[in-house]
Amino acid sequence: METVIIVIHLMVVLALVLVVLLQRSEGGALGMGGGGGGGGLMSSRGSANVLTRATAILGAAFFATSLTLAILARTGDRPASILDAAPGTQTAPLGQTEGSGNGILDQLKPQEQPAAPSGPQVPAAQ
C-alpha cells in the first residue's frame, strides 16, 4: 500500500514540476520574461488557464499523497521510544529477571578472583 502511494506521489511530483516549468513567466523579475509577440507555444489565454488548473489539481494531489504518507508512517510498526516508559520503572529483557547477572554491565566487569586462602602457605608435596 505504501509503495503504491509513493509511486503515485513521485509521478505527481514530476508532473507538477513539468507543468510549472511549462507556464509562461508573467513577472519578468529576472529579465527573462517571454515577451515576444510571435506565436509561441503557450501564447493563447486558453492554454494558460489549462496549465493553471492542472497546477492546482496536481498541487492538491501532492498535498493529499503527502498527508497519506505521513499518516502511514506515523501508524506503522516502529520501535517504542525510551521516553514512553514511565520514570522509575525498568523492564527486564525477555527470559530474564532482575538481578540475574546477565546484563551488559555484569558481562563487562572482571571475573571474580578465587578467594585467597587464609593462614600460612604450604608448598605442595611431591
Buried (B, 14 or more C-beta within 10 A) or exposed (E): EEEEBBEBBEEBBEBBEEBEEBBBEEEEEEEEEEEEEEEEEBEEEEBBEEBEEBBEBBBEBBEBBBEBBEEEEEEEEEEEEEEEEEEEEEEEEEEEEEEEEEEEEEEEEEEEEEEEEEEEEEEEEE
